Amino acid sequence: MVTYNRYAGTGIKKLLTERELKEARDWLVDCAFADVDADDIYYKMDETEIARAIRQHYDGGVEAFRQSVSAK
């Protein structure tokens, strides 16, 4: 199920599905950003923050990420 974003102005039309959210968190942990540890990604970042990070750091943004997840 896809939930529509309630946060205007983020540029994100839809939040991530549960599967996409899990894959996104795993991907962010694999990226090993120096200022964010795994606990923050898994337990403190909400869906909007995760989607924003994908949009900013994943080549092609959220739509490319979704295509990658659905291809697995």
Order of alpha helices (4+ residues) and beta strands (2+ residues): alpha-alpha-alpha
